């Protein structure tokens, strides 16, 4: 059996732009960064071309998303009025989960107010976040564990076709190209087949 995943990196976010101007401070100064105006337009472009340019997205059963604001907003904009169940998963959060405050999510109560139609039942009270910066090696191990949790969730889910709205480093690890650090396009569906 196989499951089809469409991996979609979130739209351009504040820290993506600020990194070009202020470097590492972009990751350590702003918590749970939001989409820029360009990021919003990127997501809306897929929504408006949903049935044509991205025809395979019609067949998606379930949308999985990281619970960070930039991914939640991207998922909301892409799948607005498309009648898809959207599930937030803590295991989809970006790498690293310490030091880079842009990857620390807001309180789940606040997120539920922003996205009342999303399923937040799989949120774990942010147990992955560490206030003290961890080593790269430890963060990679934790990222691999989160990916294992995602794969287990997908394998046990009744759906066969998923959109997964997440992050560049996360998807690079899933695609076994983490060390190459390939810059994935914002809001572009990369097809990935998961063998069960």
Buried (B, 14 or more C-beta within 10 A) or exposed (E): EEBBBBBBBBBBBBBBBBBEEEEEEBBBBBBBBBBBEEBBBBBBBBBEEBEEEBEEBEEBBBBBBBBBBBBBBBBBBBBEEBEBBBBBBBBBBBBBBBBBBBBBBBEBEEBBEEBEEBBBEBBEEBEBBBEEEBEEEBBBEBBBEBBEBBBEBBEEBEBBBBBBBBBBBBBBBBBEEBEEEEEBEBBEBBEBEBEE
